[in-house]
Amino acid sequence: MLKTFLKHYFELPTANKRIACLGGGVGTAQVLKGLKQEQYNVSAIVSMADDGGSAGRVRP
């Protein structure tokens, strides 16, 4: 049963499938970049947050 689950978990769906990505950060961006090269119908809901701690700070 575990072998079957892992086999299906790591396989990409066929090209006519719809894929939704939830989240944010570098990982989601990399997944979307990889899926963009294939013919998938991709939707993404991305969340971002910033506490403003570095606002106005000059960085070299």
Secondary structure, DSSP 8 states (H G I E B T S, - for coil): -HHHHHHHHHS---TT-EEEEEE-SHHHHHHHHHHHTTT-EEEEEE------TTTT----
